[in-house]
Amino acid sequence: MRALAAFDGLAWVAAHPWLYPALVVVHVVGVALLFGSLVLVELRLWGFARELPLRPFARFGLGLTWAGFGAAVASGVVLFLSQPADLLGNRAFLVKMALIAAAGLNAGAFHALRGLERAGALARAQTTLSLGLWLAIIICGRWIAYD
């Protein structure tokens, strides 16, 4: 952990007049795509828009979720590596990382338990937890600048 905190190979990214803000935009758009598509799929699982077949709609939505997640992770890694010491000392960042791990475990459990096929009370509880976790992740992400 100490070696990572001492890493300054990408410090120039944080000082760049347009690259860092551009990466933040990519990160925010990725999170927006991830969260927005999750909301739509989870609302459909909850019974909204019943005229849309759940499986094809979820397959489309989850593809967008993965695209958003990929953009958020790729930009987030570069943003992190541009100032690792600051972020490793930031409580909001550490909480955000823990929440992302929890969201990943919840998503893995949802799919392992075949939540889309069953679409029962457990699946609805997991989608509620998912939305809560991602809202908390977004809040922590914004809070990083103030911690």
Buried (B, 14 or more C-beta within 10 A) or exposed (E): EEEEBEBEEBBEBBEBEEBBEEBEEBBBBBBBBBBBBBBBBBBBBEEEEEEEEBEEBBEBBBEBBEBBBEBBBBBBEBBBBBBBBEBBEBEBBBBBBEBBEBBEEBBEEBEEBEBBEEBEEEBBEBBEBBBBBBEBBBEBBEBBEEE
